[in-house]
Amino acid sequence: QVQLVESGGGLVQAGGSLRLSCAASGRTFSSYGMGWFRQAPGKEREFVAGIGWTGGEEYADSVKGRFTISRDNAKNTVYLQMNSLKPEDTAVYYCAATRLRLGIGEFEYDYWGQGTQVTVSS
C-alpha cells in the first residue's frame, strides 16, 4: 500500500512558477513509477508527466518545455516544477504511483493522492 500526499498548489499569475511535491509512504517508493495528472472543471483527468523507477520521463505535449518532473528516492518524494504557467493549466493536480516502470494512462496507476489545486490567473 502506498499513500500519497500532494502539496505546493496555489494561486499564481500567468507566466509564473510553482513546484508541486508529492510525499509517499512506504519503503518501496523507488520501485514505483510516478506520475502527475490534472483535472480541470468540466474536463476529464489527463496525464501531465511521468517518471520511471530510475529516471526516464514522459510529458504531455501541452506541458513539454515548461514542466519538469523529478524524484528523490531518499525522500520518497516526486516533484513537478511548473514554469511559464498559463490560465489553461488551472486544474486539480494529482500524484499517482504505478507498479509499472512508467505509465501514461490513468488506468495504469494503482495509487492516487487527494489532489492539490493550481489556479493561474490571466
N, C-alpha and C positions, 0 to 999 in steps of 0.2 A: 504494500500500500504506500502511495506517495501523496503527501498533502502539499499543496502549492498556495502560496500567498503572494499576491502582487502588491506593488507599491510604486509610487512615483508619478501617478497621474495628476492631472490638474488642468488649470486654465492657462493658455498661452496665446500670444498674438501670432498671427501668420508670420512665417519666417523665423520663428523662434525654435527652441530646442527643449526636449525633455528626455530624461532617461528613466525608463521603467526597469524595475527589478522584480524578480520572482524567486523567492526563497522556498526551497524544497526540503521536506523532511526525509528521513531515511538515510541509510548508509550506502545505498546503491545508486545514488544520483548519477554517478559517472557512467553508468551503463544504460541510461535513458537518452534517447533523442529528445530534444526540447524544441518547442515551437511557440510562436506568438500568433494569435488570431485576433480579429476585431469584428465588432458588430455595431453598425450604425443604425439609428432609428429607422424602422420600416424595412431594413435590409437583412439578408441572411449573413450569418457569420462567415468570414472569409480568412483565408490564410494570409499572413503577413510575412513571417520569416521563420526559418527553422535552422537548427544546428545539430550536427551529429555528435556521437559519443566523444570523439577526439577532434572535433572541428568539422569542417565541411559545412557549407552554408547554402541555403536556398532563400530566394526573396521573391515576393510578388512583384510583377513589373511596375506596379504603381508606386513602389517604395524604393526600388533599386537606385543606388546612388545617394539616397537620403537617410535611410535607416541602416543600422548595423547591429546584428545580433552577436552576442558573445557569451561565454560561460566561464565560471570559475568553479571548478570541481572541488577545490579545497573548501570553498564557502557554500557549496550546494546552492549556487545562485546562477541564474541566467539573466542577462540584461538585454534591453532593447534601447539603443541610442537613436533618438529620432531628431533629425535636423531638418531645416527648411520646411517646417510644418505648414500644411495647408488646411483651410477650413474643411476640405473633404476628408481629412484624416480624423475628424471628430468621430469618436466611437468609444464603446467599452472595449478595452483590450484585455484579452485572456491569455494566460500562460497555460501550456499543456505539456504533458510528458507522454512519450511513446516508447514501447519496448523495441520498436524498430530502430535501426541506426538513425534514420532521418525520415520524416514524413511530411507531406504537404497537404494531405487530405484530412479533413476533420475526423473522418471515420477511423483514421489510423492512430488516433491518440486515445490513451486509456485513462488519463487523469487530467482534471481541469481545476484551475483556480476560480475564484469568485469574480474576478474581473476588477479593473480599475478604469475610471472614466478619464478620457482625454478630450478636452474641448479646445478647439483652435478658433479664435475669433478673427474676423477679417478686418 
